[in-house]
Amino acid sequence: MALNSAIVKKFRSAFENKCFTLIAEAYQFSLIKKTIRLNLDENDITQILFERINTNPKRIDFRIFATREEHLSKDVEIKKGFADKLPRVDLKMSNITSNLEFKYFFEAKRLKENDSKLKRSYIDEGMDRFTSKKYPSGCMLGFLLQGNVNKTVEGINKLLIKDKRNTQTLNSKKNELHKDYFESKHIEIGVLKHLIFDFTNNCNYN
């Protein structure tokens, strides 16, 4: 018997909250252990967080399976090399409960307050991959390696406004799991969530 939409929505919301718990706790653990270096690539940082997610006992309690560099299915011509050309998202969490499977995707980008190219990449190669539905439902992760969170977000918003996307700017919202939490609204997908992880005061410098 199929579950009604209200129950499915409740399950999906609870699953998302568990995903946020795991990623937020991985971030906090990285600060305590000072495992992040300023010269690391985004994939390096994502791998460090991923390893902590996998060793967090809560992941087993939540019955969540996490994977890195997830290839996403797409209708393409099947020919030699097609699999390597499929879009890949940085981190995926999944769960099966009450005969329903839920998936949640995180796309990570490095950020610096004084680097417009990184902020542009956050929009063009991050946010836009969700709004174009190239990536399924999920959340943006911003790894701040220099500067101030709010000023960096202001820089992202200035680029969006420059692109005449005033209604899609990031707005700070309260979230009990992570303080630097933002949301942007998009006609195509509704609300896109953003978690900015500030590593500036806790990074190793070499």
PADOTI-392385 format. One record per residue: residue number from 1; residue in one letter; chain; x, y, z of N, C-alpha, C, O, CB in turn. Coordinates in steps of 0.2 Angstrom, whole numbers, plus 5000, padded with zeros to 4 digits. Glycine has a CB too. Example, Ala and Ser with C-alpha at 12.3 -4.5 7.8 and 13.67 -1.06 7.14 Angstrom:
residues 2
n:res:chain:nu:nv:nw:cau:cav:caw:cu:cv:cw:ou:ov:ow:cbu:cbv:cbw
1:a:A:5066:4972:5039:5062:4978:5039:5066:4984:5039:5071:4983:5042:5057:4978:5045 $
2:s:A:5064:4989:5035:5068:4995:5036:5064:5000:5039:5067:5006:5040:5070:4997:5029 $
***
This chain:
residues 206
n:res:chain:nu:nv:nw:cau:cav:caw:cu:cv:cw:ou:ov:ow:cbu:cbv:cbw
1:m:A:5004:4994:5000:5000:5000:5000:5004:5006:5000:5009:5007:5004:4995:5000:5006 $
2:a:A:5003:5011:4995:5007:5017:4995:5006:5022:5000:5000:5022:5003:5006:5020:4988 $
3:l:A:5011:5025:5003:5010:5030:5008:5008:5036:5005:5010:5038:4999:5017:5031:5012 $
4:n:A:5004:5040:5009:5001:5046:5006:5007:5052:5006:5012:5051:5009:4995:5049:5010 $
5:s:A:5006:5057:5002:5011:5062:5001:5014:5065:5007:5019:5067:5008:5009:5067:4996 $
6:a:A:5009:5066:5012:5011:5070:5018:5016:5065:5022:5021:5068:5025:5005:5071:5023 $
7:i:A:5015:5059:5022:5019:5055:5026:5026:5054:5023:5031:5054:5026:5016:5047:5027 $
8:v:A:5026:5054:5016:5032:5054:5012:5036:5060:5013:5042:5060:5014:5031:5053:5004 $
9:k:A:5033:5066:5013:5036:5072:5015:5039:5072:5021:5045:5075:5022:5031:5078:5014 $
10:k:A:5036:5069:5026:5038:5069:5033:5045:5065:5033:5050:5067:5037:5033:5066:5038 $
11:f:A:5045:5059:5030:5050:5055:5030:5056:5059:5026:5062:5058:5029:5049:5048:5026 $
12:r:A:5055:5062:5021:5060:5065:5017:5063:5071:5021:5069:5072:5021:5057:5068:5011 $
13:s:A:5059:5075:5025:5062:5080:5029:5066:5077:5035:5071:5080:5036:5056:5084:5032 $
14:a:A:5064:5072:5038:5068:5069:5043:5075:5066:5040:5080:5067:5044:5064:5063:5046 $
15:f:A:5074:5063:5034:5081:5061:5031:5085:5067:5030:5091:5066:5031:5079:5057:5025 $
16:e:A:5083:5072:5027:5087:5078:5026:5090:5081:5032:5096:5082:5032:5083:5084:5023 $
17:n:A:5086:5081:5038:5089:5083:5044:5095:5078:5046:5100:5081:5049:5083:5083:5049 $
18:k:A:5094:5072:5045:5100:5067:5047:5106:5068:5043:5111:5068:5045:5097:5060:5046 $
19:c:A:5105:5070:5036:5110:5071:5032:5114:5077:5034:5120:5078:5034:5108:5072:5025 $
20:f:A:5110:5083:5036:5113:5089:5039:5117:5087:5045:5122:5090:5046:5108:5094:5040 $
21:t:A:5114:5083:5049:5118:5081:5056:5124:5078:5054:5129:5080:5058:5113:5077:5060 $
22:l:A:5125:5074:5050:5131:5070:5048:5136:5075:5045:5142:5075:5047:5130:5064:5044 $
23:i:A:5134:5079:5041:5139:5084:5037:5141:5089:5042:5147:5091:5042:5136:5087:5031 $
24:a:A:5137:5092:5046:5138:5097:5051:5143:5094:5056:5148:5098:5058:5132:5100:5054 $
25:e:A:5142:5088:5059:5146:5085:5064:5153:5084:5061:5158:5084:5064:5143:5079:5067 $
26:a:A:5153:5082:5054:5160:5081:5051:5164:5087:5051:5170:5087:5052:5159:5078:5044 $
27:y:A:5160:5092:5049:5164:5099:5049:5166:5101:5056:5172:5103:5056:5159:5104:5047 $
28:q:A:5162:5100:5061:5165:5102:5068:5171:5097:5070:5175:5100:5073:5159:5101:5073 $
29:f:A:5170:5091:5068:5176:5087:5070:5182:5089:5066:5188:5088:5069:5174:5079:5068 $
30:s:A:5182:5091:5060:5188:5094:5056:5191:5100:5060:5197:5101:5059:5186:5095:5049 $
31:l:A:5186:5104:5063:5189:5110:5066:5193:5108:5072:5198:5110:5074:5183:5115:5068 $
32:i:A:5190:5103:5076:5193:5101:5082:5200:5097:5081:5205:5099:5084:5189:5095:5086 $
33:k:A:5200:5093:5075:5206:5090:5074:5211:5094:5069:5217:5092:5068:5205:5083:5070 $
34:k:A:5209:5100:5067:5213:5104:5063:5215:5100:5057:5221:5100:5055:5218:5107:5067 $
35:t:A:5211:5097:5053:5213:5092:5048:5213:5096:5041:5216:5093:5036:5209:5086:5047 $
36:i:A:5210:5102:5041:5210:5105:5034:5215:5110:5033:5217:5114:5038:5203:5109:5034 $
37:r:A:5219:5110:5027:5224:5114:5025:5221:5119:5020:5217:5117:5016:5230:5111:5023 $
38:l:A:5224:5125:5020:5221:5130:5016:5223:5129:5008:5220:5131:5004:5224:5137:5017 $
39:n:A:5228:5125:5007:5230:5123:5000:5226:5117:4997:5228:5115:4992:5237:5122:5000 $
40:l:A:5222:5114:5001:5218:5108:4999:5213:5110:4993:5210:5115:4993:5215:5105:5004 $
41:d:A:5212:5105:4989:5207:5106:4984:5200:5104:4987:5200:5101:4992:5208:5101:4978 $
42:e:A:5195:5106:4983:5188:5104:4986:5187:5097:4987:5184:5095:4992:5183:5107:4982 $
43:n:A:5190:5093:4982:5189:5086:4983:5193:5083:4989:5190:5078:4992:5192:5082:4977 $
44:d:A:5198:5086:4991:5202:5084:4997:5198:5085:5003:5198:5081:5007:5209:5088:4997 $
45:i:A:5195:5091:5003:5191:5093:5009:5185:5089:5010:5183:5086:5015:5189:5100:5009 $
46:t:A:5182:5088:5004:5176:5083:5004:5178:5076:5006:5174:5073:5010:5173:5083:4997 $
47:q:A:5183:5074:5004:5185:5067:5006:5186:5067:5014:5185:5062:5017:5192:5065:5003 $
48:i:A:5189:5072:5017:5191:5072:5024:5184:5072:5028:5183:5068:5033:5195:5078:5026 $
49:l:A:5179:5076:5025:5172:5076:5028:5169:5069:5027:5166:5066:5032:5168:5081:5025 $
50:f:A:5170:5066:5021:5167:5060:5020:5169:5054:5024:5165:5050:5027:5168:5058:5013 $
51:e:A:5176:5054:5026:5178:5049:5030:5176:5050:5037:5174:5045:5040:5186:5050:5030 $
52:r:A:5175:5056:5039:5172:5057:5046:5164:5055:5046:5162:5052:5051:5172:5064:5048 $
53:i:A:5161:5056:5041:5154:5054:5040:5153:5046:5041:5149:5044:5045:5151:5056:5034 $
54:n:A:5158:5043:5038:5158:5036:5038:5159:5033:5044:5157:5027:5046:5162:5033:5032 $
55:t:A:5163:5036:5048:5165:5034:5055:5161:5036:5061:5162:5034:5066:5173:5035:5056 $
56:n:A:5156:5040:5059:5152:5043:5064:5146:5037:5066:5143:5035:5061:5148:5049:5061 $
57:p:A:5146:5035:5072:5141:5030:5074:5134:5032:5072:5130:5027:5071:5142:5029:5081 $
58:k:A:5132:5038:5072:5126:5040:5070:5124:5038:5063:5118:5037:5062:5125:5048:5071 $
59:r:A:5128:5037:5059:5127:5035:5052:5124:5028:5052:5119:5027:5048:5133:5035:5047 $
60:i:A:5126:5024:5056:5123:5017:5057:5116:5018:5060:5112:5014:5058:5128:5013:5061 $
61:d:A:5116:5022:5065:5109:5023:5068:5104:5025:5063:5098:5023:5063:5110:5027:5074 $
62:f:A:5106:5030:5059:5102:5033:5054:5101:5029:5048:5096:5030:5044:5105:5040:5052 $
63:r:A:5104:5023:5048:5104:5019:5042:5105:5022:5035:5102:5022:5030:5097:5015:5041 $
64:i:A:5110:5027:5035:5112:5031:5030:5119:5028:5026:5124:5026:5030:5113:5038:5031 $
65:f:A:5119:5027:5020:5124:5025:5016:5127:5031:5012:5123:5035:5009:5123:5019:5011 $
66:a:A:5134:5033:5013:5137:5039:5010:5142:5036:5004:5145:5032:5005:5140:5043:5015 $
67:t:A:5142:5040:4999:5146:5039:4993:5149:5045:4991:5146:5051:4992:5143:5035:4988 $
68:r:A:5155:5045:4988:5159:5051:4985:5159:5050:4978:5159:5045:4975:5166:5051:4988 $
69:e:A:5159:5056:4974:5160:5056:4967:5154:5052:4964:5156:5048:4960:5167:5054:4965 $
70:e:A:5148:5053:4965:5143:5049:4963:5141:5051:4956:5140:5057:4954:5137:5050:4967 $
71:h:A:5141:5046:4951:5139:5047:4944:5132:5047:4944:5128:5043:4947:5142:5041:4940 $
72:l:A:5129:5052:4940:5122:5052:4940:5119:5050:4933:5122:5051:4928:5120:5060:4941 $
73:s:A:5114:5046:4934:5111:5043:4927:5108:5048:4923:5106:5053:4925:5106:5038:4929 $
74:k:A:5109:5047:4916:5107:5052:4912:5105:5048:4905:5109:5043:4903:5112:5058:4911 $
75:d:A:5100:5051:4901:5099:5048:4895:5104:5050:4890:5104:5055:4887:5092:5050:4893 $
76:v:A:5109:5045:4888:5114:5047:4884:5115:5041:4879:5113:5035:4881:5121:5049:4887 $
77:e:A:5118:5042:4874:5119:5036:4869:5125:5032:4872:5130:5034:4875:5122:5039:4862 $
78:i:A:5123:5025:4872:5128:5021:4875:5133:5019:4870:5132:5015:4865:5124:5014:4878 $
79:k:A:5139:5022:4871:5145:5020:4867:5151:5021:4871:5151:5023:4877:5145:5025:4861 $
80:k:A:5157:5018:4869:5163:5018:4872:5164:5025:4876:5165:5030:4872:5169:5016:4868 $
81:g:A:5166:5025:4882:5167:5031:4886:5162:5035:4889:5163:5040:4892:5172:5035:4882 $
82:f:A:5155:5032:4888:5150:5036:4889:5149:5037:4897:5147:5043:4899:5143:5033:4887 $
83:a:A:5151:5032:4901:5150:5032:4908:5155:5038:4911:5153:5041:4916:5152:5026:4911 $
84:d:A:5161:5039:4908:5165:5044:4911:5163:5051:4910:5165:5056:4913:5172:5043:4908 $
85:k:A:5158:5052:4905:5156:5058:4904:5149:5060:4907:5146:5066:4907:5154:5059:4896 $
86:l:A:5147:5055:4911:5141:5057:4915:5142:5062:4921:5148:5062:4923:5138:5050:4919 $
87:p:A:5137:5066:4922:5139:5071:4928:5140:5068:4934:5137:5063:4936:5133:5076:4928 $
88:r:A:5144:5071:4938:5146:5068:4945:5145:5073:4950:5147:5079:4949:5153:5066:4945 $
89:v:A:5142:5071:4956:5141:5076:4961:5146:5074:4967:5147:5068:4968:5133:5076:4964 $
90:d:A:5148:5079:4971:5153:5077:4976:5151:5072:4981:5155:5068:4983:5155:5084:4979 $
91:l:A:5145:5072:4984:5144:5068:4990:5136:5066:4989:5132:5071:4988:5145:5072:4996 $
92:k:A:5135:5060:4991:5128:5058:4991:5127:5054:4997:5131:5050:4999:5126:5053:4984 $
93:m:A:5121:5055:5000:5118:5051:5006:5112:5048:5004:5108:5051:5001:5118:5055:5012 $
94:s:A:5111:5041:5006:5105:5038:5004:5102:5034:5010:5106:5032:5014:5106:5034:4998 $
95:n:A:5096:5032:5009:5092:5029:5015:5086:5025:5012:5083:5028:5008:5091:5033:5021 $
96:i:A:5085:5019:5014:5079:5016:5013:5075:5014:5019:5077:5011:5024:5080:5009:5009 $
97:t:A:5069:5017:5019:5064:5016:5025:5057:5015:5022:5055:5019:5018:5065:5022:5030 $
98:s:A:5053:5011:5026:5046:5010:5024:5046:5009:5016:5041:5011:5013:5042:5015:5026 $
99:n:A:5050:5005:5013:5050:5003:5006:5051:5009:5002:5049:5009:4996:5044:5000:5004 $
100:l:A:5054:5015:5005:5055:5021:5001:5062:5022:5001:5066:5021:5006:5051:5027:5003 $
101:e:A:5065:5024:4995:5072:5026:4995:5073:5034:4994:5070:5037:4990:5076:5022:4989 $
102:f:A:5077:5036:4999:5078:5044:4998:5086:5045:4997:5090:5041:4999:5076:5047:5005 $
103:k:A:5087:5050:4993:5094:5052:4991:5095:5059:4992:5090:5063:4990:5095:5050:4983 $
104:y:A:5101:5061:4994:5102:5068:4995:5109:5069:4993:5114:5066:4994:5101:5070:5003 $
105:f:A:5110:5075:4989:5116:5076:4986:5119:5083:4988:5116:5088:4989:5115:5076:4978 $
106:f:A:5126:5083:4989:5129:5089:4991:5135:5091:4985:5139:5086:4983:5133:5088:4998 $
107:e:A:5134:5097:4983:5140:5099:4978:5144:5104:4982:5141:5109:4985:5136:5102:4972 $
108:a:A:5150:5103:4982:5155:5107:4986:5159:5112:4982:5161:5110:4976:5160:5103:4990 $
109:k:A:5160:5118:4984:5165:5123:4981:5169:5127:4986:5166:5128:4991:5160:5128:4976 $
110:r:A:5175:5128:4984:5180:5132:4988:5177:5139:4987:5175:5141:4982:5187:5131:4986 $
111:l:A:5178:5143:4992:5177:5150:4992:5182:5154:4996:5185:5152:5001:5170:5151:4995 $
112:k:A:5183:5160:4993:5187:5165:4996:5184:5172:4995:5182:5174:4990:5195:5165:4994 $
113:e:A:5184:5176:5001:5181:5183:5000:5183:5187:4994:5180:5190:4991:5182:5186:5007 $
114:n:A:5190:5186:4993:5193:5191:4988:5194:5187:4981:5198:5190:4977:5200:5193:4991 $
115:d:A:5191:5182:4980:5192:5178:4974:5185:5178:4970:5181:5173:4972:5195:5171:4975 $
116:s:A:5184:5182:4965:5178:5182:4961:5177:5176:4957:5171:5174:4956:5178:5188:4957 $
117:k:A:5183:5173:4955:5182:5167:4951:5179:5161:4955:5175:5157:4952:5189:5165:4948 $
118:l:A:5181:5160:4961:5178:5155:4965:5171:5156:4966:5167:5152:4966:5182:5154:4972 $
119:k:A:5169:5163:4967:5162:5164:4968:5158:5163:4962:5152:5161:4962:5161:5172:4971 $
120:r:A:5161:5165:4956:5157:5163:4950:5156:5156:4949:5151:5154:4947:5161:5166:4944 $
121:s:A:5162:5152:4951:5161:5145:4950:5156:5142:4955:5152:5137:4953:5168:5141:4952 $
122:y:A:5155:5145:4961:5150:5143:4965:5143:5143:4962:5139:5139:4963:5150:5147:4972 $
123:i:A:5142:5149:4958:5136:5150:4955:5135:5145:4949:5130:5141:4948:5135:5157:4953 $
124:d:A:5140:5146:4944:5139:5143:4938:5140:5135:4938:5137:5131:4934:5144:5146:4933 $
125:e:A:5145:5133:4942:5146:5125:4942:5143:5122:4949:5144:5116:4950:5153:5124:4942 $
126:g:A:5140:5126:4952:5137:5123:4958:5129:5124:4958:5125:5120:4957:5140:5126:4965 $
127:m:A:5127:5130:4960:5120:5132:4960:5116:5130:4954:5111:5127:4954:5119:5139:4962 $
128:d:A:5119:5132:4948:5116:5131:4942:5115:5124:4940:5111:5122:4936:5120:5135:4936 $
129:r:A:5119:5119:4943:5118:5112:4941:5112:5109:4945:5109:5104:4943:5125:5108:4944 $
130:f:A:5110:5113:4951:5104:5111:4954:5098:5114:4950:5093:5111:4949:5104:5113:4961 $
131:t:A:5098:5120:4949:5093:5124:4946:5091:5121:4939:5085:5122:4937:5094:5131:4946 $
132:s:A:5096:5119:4935:5095:5116:4929:5093:5109:4929:5091:5106:4924:5102:5116:4925 $
133:k:A:5093:5106:4935:5091:5099:4937:5096:5094:4934:5094:5088:4933:5084:5098:4934 $
134:k:A:5102:5097:4933:5107:5092:4931:5109:5088:4937:5110:5082:4936:5113:5096:4928 $
135:y:A:5108:5091:4943:5109:5087:4949:5102:5086:4952:5098:5091:4952:5114:5091:4954 $
136:p:A:5100:5081:4955:5094:5080:4959:5094:5084:4965:5098:5088:4966:5093:5073:4961 $
137:s:A:5089:5084:4969:5088:5088:4975:5094:5087:4980:5097:5082:4981:5082:5086:4979 $
138:g:A:5096:5093:4983:5102:5092:4987:5103:5099:4990:5099:5104:4990:5107:5089:4984 $
139:c:A:5110:5100:4992:5112:5106:4995:5119:5108:4993:5123:5104:4991:5112:5105:5003 $
140:m:A:5120:5115:4993:5127:5117:4991:5131:5117:4998:5129:5119:5003:5127:5124:4988 $
141:l:A:5138:5116:4997:5143:5116:5002:5148:5121:5000:5151:5121:4995:5146:5109:5004 $
142:g:A:5149:5127:5004:5154:5131:5002:5160:5131:5007:5159:5131:5013:5151:5139:5002 $
143:f:A:5166:5129:5005:5172:5129:5009:5175:5135:5010:5179:5137:5005:5176:5123:5007 $
144:l:A:5174:5139:5015:5177:5146:5015:5185:5145:5018:5186:5143:5023:5173:5151:5020 $
145:l:A:5189:5147:5014:5196:5147:5015:5200:5153:5016:5206:5154:5018:5200:5143:5010 $
146:q:A:5196:5159:5015:5199:5165:5016:5193:5170:5017:5189:5170:5013:5204:5168:5011 $
147:g:A:5194:5175:5022:5189:5180:5023:5183:5179:5027:5184:5175:5032:5186:5182:5016 $
148:n:A:5178:5183:5026:5172:5183:5031:5166:5179:5027:5165:5181:5021:5171:5190:5033 $
149:v:A:5162:5176:5031:5157:5172:5028:5152:5177:5025:5150:5176:5019:5153:5168:5033 $
150:n:A:5149:5182:5029:5144:5186:5026:5147:5190:5020:5143:5192:5016:5142:5191:5032 $
151:k:A:5153:5193:5021:5155:5197:5015:5156:5192:5009:5155:5195:5003:5162:5200:5017 $
152:t:A:5158:5186:5010:5159:5181:5004:5152:5180:5001:5151:5180:4995:5162:5175:5006 $
153:v:A:5147:5179:5005:5140:5178:5002:5138:5184:4999:5134:5184:4994:5135:5176:5008 $
154:e:A:5139:5190:5002:5137:5197:4998:5141:5197:4991:5137:5199:4987:5140:5203:5003 $
155:g:A:5147:5194:4991:5150:5194:4984:5146:5190:4979:5146:5191:4974:5157:5192:4985 $
156:i:A:5144:5184:4982:5140:5179:4978:5134:5183:4975:5132:5182:4970:5139:5173:4981 $
157:n:A:5131:5186:4980:5124:5190:4979:5125:5195:4974:5121:5196:4969:5121:5192:4985 $
158:k:A:5131:5199:4974:5132:5204:4969:5133:5201:4962:5130:5204:4957:5139:5208:4971 $
159:l:A:5136:5195:4961:5136:5192:4955:5130:5190:4952:5128:5191:4946:5141:5186:4955 $
160:l:A:5125:5187:4957:5119:5186:4955:5115:5192:4953:5111:5191:4948:5115:5182:4961 $
161:i:A:5115:5197:4956:5112:5203:4954:5114:5206:4948:5110:5208:4944:5113:5209:4960 $
162:k:A:5121:5206:4947:5124:5208:4940:5121:5204:4935:5120:5206:4929:5131:5207:4941 $
163:d:A:5119:5197:4936:5116:5193:4931:5109:5194:4930:5105:5190:4927:5118:5186:4933 $
164:k:A:5106:5199:4934:5099:5200:4934:5095:5194:4937:5090:5192:4935:5096:5202:4927 $
165:r:A:5098:5191:4942:5095:5186:4946:5094:5188:4953:5095:5184:4958:5099:5179:4946 $
166:n:A:5091:5194:4954:5090:5197:4961:5086:5193:4965:5087:5193:4971:5087:5204:4960 $
167:t:A:5081:5189:4963:5077:5185:4967:5080:5178:4969:5077:5175:4973:5070:5183:4963 $
168:q:A:5086:5177:4967:5089:5171:4968:5095:5171:4973:5099:5167:4974:5092:5167:4962 $
169:t:A:5096:5177:4976:5101:5178:4981:5101:5174:4987:5095:5172:4989:5101:5186:4983 $
170:l:A:5106:5173:4990:5107:5169:4996:5105:5173:5002:5107:5179:5003:5114:5166:4998 $
171:n:A:5100:5171:5006:5098:5174:5012:5099:5170:5019:5098:5164:5019:5090:5176:5012 $
172:s:A:5102:5173:5024:5103:5169:5030:5097:5167:5033:5092:5171:5034:5107:5174:5035 $
173:k:A:5097:5161:5036:5091:5158:5039:5094:5154:5045:5100:5152:5046:5087:5153:5035 $
174:k:A:5089:5154:5050:5091:5150:5056:5091:5143:5055:5086:5140:5053:5087:5152:5062 $
175:n:A:5096:5139:5058:5096:5132:5057:5100:5129:5063:5105:5132:5065:5100:5130:5051 $
176:e:A:5097:5125:5067:5099:5123:5073:5105:5118:5073:5109:5117:5078:5094:5119:5077 $
177:l:A:5107:5116:5067:5113:5112:5066:5119:5115:5063:5125:5113:5064:5111:5106:5061 $
178:h:A:5118:5121:5060:5124:5125:5058:5122:5132:5057:5117:5134:5055:5126:5122:5051 $
179:k:A:5127:5136:5060:5125:5143:5060:5126:5147:5054:5122:5152:5052:5130:5147:5065 $
180:d:A:5130:5145:5049:5131:5149:5043:5127:5145:5037:5129:5142:5033:5138:5149:5041 $
181:y:A:5120:5146:5038:5115:5143:5034:5112:5148:5030:5109:5153:5032:5111:5138:5038 $
182:f:A:5111:5146:5023:5108:5151:5019:5103:5147:5014:5103:5141:5013:5113:5155:5015 $
183:e:A:5098:5151:5012:5093:5148:5007:5093:5153:5001:5093:5159:5002:5086:5147:5010 $
184:s:A:5092:5150:4995:5090:5154:4989:5084:5151:4986:5083:5145:4986:5096:5155:4984 $
185:k:A:5080:5156:4983:5074:5153:4980:5074:5153:4972:5077:5158:4969:5068:5158:4982 $
186:h:A:5072:5148:4969:5072:5147:4962:5066:5145:4959:5063:5140:4962:5078:5143:4960 $
187:i:A:5064:5148:4953:5057:5145:4950:5058:5138:4948:5053:5134:4949:5056:5150:4944 $
188:e:A:5063:5136:4946:5064:5129:4944:5063:5124:4949:5060:5118:4948:5071:5128:4940 $
189:i:A:5066:5125:4955:5067:5120:4960:5064:5122:4967:5064:5118:4971:5074:5117:4961 $
190:g:A:5062:5128:4968:5060:5130:4974:5066:5133:4978:5070:5137:4976:5056:5125:4978 $
191:v:A:5067:5130:4984:5072:5133:4989:5078:5128:4988:5078:5122:4988:5070:5132:4996 $
192:l:A:5084:5132:4987:5091:5128:4987:5094:5130:4993:5095:5136:4995:5095:5130:4981 $
193:k:A:5097:5125:4997:5100:5126:5004:5107:5127:5003:5110:5123:4998:5098:5121:5009 $
194:h:A:5110:5131:5007:5118:5132:5007:5120:5131:5014:5118:5134:5019:5119:5139:5004 $
195:l:A:5126:5127:5015:5129:5127:5021:5136:5130:5019:5140:5127:5015:5130:5120:5024 $
196:i:A:5138:5135:5023:5145:5138:5022:5149:5135:5028:5148:5137:5034:5145:5146:5021 $
197:f:A:5155:5132:5026:5159:5129:5032:5165:5134:5032:5169:5134:5027:5161:5122:5030 $
198:d:A:5166:5137:5037:5171:5142:5038:5178:5139:5041:5178:5137:5047:5169:5148:5043 $
199:f:A:5183:5138:5037:5189:5135:5039:5194:5140:5041:5200:5138:5043:5191:5130:5034 $
200:t:A:5193:5146:5040:5198:5151:5040:5202:5152:5047:5208:5153:5047:5195:5158:5039 $
201:n:A:5199:5151:5052:5202:5151:5059:5205:5145:5062:5209:5145:5067:5198:5154:5064 $
202:n:A:5204:5139:5058:5206:5133:5061:5210:5129:5056:5212:5123:5057:5200:5129:5062 $
203:c:A:5212:5132:5050:5216:5128:5045:5223:5128:5047:5226:5132:5050:5215:5132:5038 $
204:n:A:5226:5122:5045:5233:5122:5045:5236:5126:5039:5232:5126:5034:5236:5114:5045 $
205:y:A:5241:5129:5039:5244:5133:5033:5249:5130:5029:5251:5133:5024:5246:5139:5036 $
206:n:A:5250:5123:5030:5255:5120:5026:5253:5112:5026:5257:5109:5022:5262:5121:5028 $
***
